[in-house]
Amino acid sequence: MQKEKPASRRRVVVFLVLVLLVIAALLWNSAYHQVPKIFEDVSAEDIALEPYPLTDIQEQTLRQRGQPDGFTILFYEDNDADGELTVMRQETWSYYSQNVDVVFLNGELVLEDPMEYEGTEVSPIPYRPEQFTAFMSLEEVIAAAGLEQYLVVPLEDEIVDDAEVYYAPELTFGLQDGELVYVEALPVVAEVE
């Protein structure tokens, strides 16, 4: 019967410890990426950004109603009338004091929807719809909005693949595959008695 050498036993133990460390690191890394993270004192890069060109009807709406109290923008791709894939921009401008939501699709007025916002007073938001364009990167959103801090929450891949939701003061936005697909600017609302 041949005895096992102590050196080979040590090598096996060292190898097993290394394997366990690698497994633990992989598990920790995976869990780390799923945890919400706060970023503060963010400095926006000096990025030259072209604002979204508002259409005539959007400009007219601004002249008549003023800047929206809040807004939501959704970017996606869809087939146009010719069957070509095109970028779509769906916007809802909310006017709480006027009790109306104004909806645009690619800059064209789709709907003026009466809403019940009575009894609310809103503070002006520091953002404008034209600051955001389709598929901006995180760095471009930070620069466009002048963000100094934000919270990022990764979404489960089962919900939306490779997506994260970001929260900043009065602003929520979503990136998928590193590109902006959703923006929502919400004012601080106070109830009036």
C-alpha positions in Angstrom: 0.0 0.0 0.0 1.4 3.3 -1.0 1.1 6.3 1.3 -0.1 9.7 0.0 2.5 12.3 0.1 1.7 15.3 2.4 2.7 17.8 -0.4 0.0 16.4 -2.8 -2.6 16.6 -0.1 -1.7 20.2 0.5 -2.1 20.9 -3.2 -5.5 19.4 -3.2 -6.6 21.5 -0.2 -5.2 24.7 -1.8 -6.9 23.9 -5.0 -10.3 23.3 -3.3 -9.9 26.6 -1.3 -9.1 28.5 -4.5 -12.2 27.0 -6.2 -14.4 27.9 -3.2 -12.9 31.5 -3.3 -13.7 31.8 -7.0 -17.3 30.6 -6.5 -17.8 33.0 -3.5 -16.4 35.9 -5.6 -18.7 35.1 -8.5 -21.7 34.9 -6.2 -20.8 38.1 -4.5 -20.2 39.9 -7.8 -23.6 38.8 -9.1 -25.3 39.9 -5.9 -23.5 43.2 -5.9 -24.8 44.1 -9.3 -28.4 43.5 -8.2 -28.1 45.9 -5.2 -29.3 49.5 -5.5 -26.5 52.0 -5.4 -26.3 55.7 -4.7 -24.0 58.0 -6.6 -23.3 61.4 -5.2 -21.2 64.4 -6.2 -21.5 63.3 -9.8 -19.8 65.6 -12.2 -21.3 65.8 -15.7 -18.9 65.4 -18.5 -18.7 68.3 -20.9 -20.8 66.7 -23.7 -22.2 68.8 -26.5 -25.8 67.7 -26.8 -28.4 68.8 -29.3 -31.8 69.3 -27.8 -34.8 67.5 -29.2 -36.4 69.9 -31.8 -39.9 70.6 -30.7 -42.6 70.7 -33.4 -44.8 73.6 -34.2 -47.7 72.2 -32.3 -45.4 71.6 -29.3 -44.2 75.1 -29.5 -47.8 76.3 -29.7 -48.7 74.3 -26.7 -45.8 75.9 -24.7 -47.0 79.3 -25.7 -50.6 78.6 -24.7 -50.1 76.5 -21.6 -46.5 77.2 -20.5 -43.9 74.6 -19.5 -45.5 71.3 -18.3 -45.7 70.7 -14.6 -44.4 67.2 -15.3 -43.8 65.0 -18.2 -43.2 61.4 -19.3 -41.3 60.3 -22.4 -41.1 56.8 -23.8 -38.7 55.8 -26.6 -39.2 52.7 -28.6 -38.8 51.4 -32.2 -41.8 50.5 -34.3 -42.7 49.9 -38.0 -43.9 53.0 -39.8 -46.4 53.1 -42.6 -43.8 51.8 -45.1 -42.9 48.9 -42.8 -39.5 50.5 -41.9 -38.3 50.4 -38.3 -38.4 53.9 -36.9 -37.7 55.5 -33.5 -40.9 56.5 -31.7 -41.1 59.2 -29.1 -44.3 59.2 -27.0 -44.7 62.2 -24.7 -47.2 63.1 -22.1 -47.0 66.7 -20.8 -49.0 67.1 -17.5 -50.5 70.4 -16.5 -51.8 69.9 -13.0 -53.0 73.4 -12.5 -55.0 73.2 -15.8 -56.3 69.6 -15.2 -55.0 68.3 -18.5 -52.5 65.9 -20.0 -51.3 66.6 -23.5 -50.0 63.6 -25.4 -47.7 63.7 -28.4 -46.4 61.0 -30.7 -43.3 61.9 -32.6 -44.2 65.6 -31.9 -47.7 65.3 -33.3 -50.6 66.1 -31.0 -52.5 62.9 -30.3 -54.8 63.7 -27.3 -55.7 66.4 -24.8 -56.9 64.3 -21.9 -58.8 66.1 -19.0 -57.5 64.9 -15.7 -58.5 65.5 -12.1 -55.6 67.2 -10.4 -57.8 69.6 -8.2 -56.5 70.5 -4.8 -52.8 70.2 -5.7 -50.1 72.8 -5.9 -46.9 72.0 -7.7 -43.4 73.4 -7.7 -41.7 74.0 -11.1 -39.5 71.2 -12.3 -35.9 71.9 -13.4 -36.3 69.8 -16.5 -37.8 70.3 -20.0 -38.9 67.6 -22.5 -36.5 68.8 -25.2 -33.5 68.0 -22.9 -33.9 64.3 -23.6 -33.4 62.4 -26.8 -33.8 58.8 -27.8 -31.3 56.3 -26.6 -29.0 58.7 -24.7 -26.2 57.1 -22.6 -26.1 57.5 -18.8 -23.4 60.1 -19.2 -25.5 62.1 -21.7 -28.5 62.0 -19.4 -26.4 63.2 -16.5 -25.0 66.1 -18.6 -28.4 67.0 -20.1 -30.2 67.1 -16.8 -27.2 68.5 -14.8 -27.5 65.7 -12.2 -25.2 65.7 -9.2 -26.6 62.6 -7.6 -28.7 59.6 -8.4 -29.8 56.2 -7.2 -29.6 53.2 -9.6 -31.8 50.1 -9.2 -31.0 47.1 -11.5 -34.1 45.4 -12.7 -34.4 41.6 -12.7 -33.7 40.2 -16.1 -37.0 38.3 -15.9 -38.7 41.8 -15.8 -36.7 43.6 -18.5 -33.4 42.2 -19.8 -30.3 44.4 -19.1 -32.2 47.3 -17.7 -31.7 49.8 -14.8 -34.0 52.4 -13.3 -32.4 55.7 -12.1 -33.9 58.1 -9.5 -32.7 61.7 -9.2 -34.4 64.7 -7.6 -37.8 65.0 -9.4 -36.6 62.7 -12.2 -36.9 59.0 -12.9 -35.4 57.4 -16.0 -34.7 54.0 -17.4 -31.9 52.6 -19.5 -31.9 49.3 -21.4 -28.7 48.0 -22.8 -27.2 51.3 -21.7 -29.6 53.5 -23.7 -32.4 55.8 -22.5 -35.8 54.4 -23.1 -37.9 56.2 -20.4 -38.0 59.5 -18.7 -40.4 60.9 -16.1 -40.1 64.3 -14.5 -42.4 64.7 -11.5 -42.9 67.9 -9.5 -43.1 68.2 -5.8 -46.9 68.3 -5.1 -48.6 69.8 -2.1 -52.2 69.4 -1.3 -54.2 72.6 -1.0 -57.0 72.7 1.5 
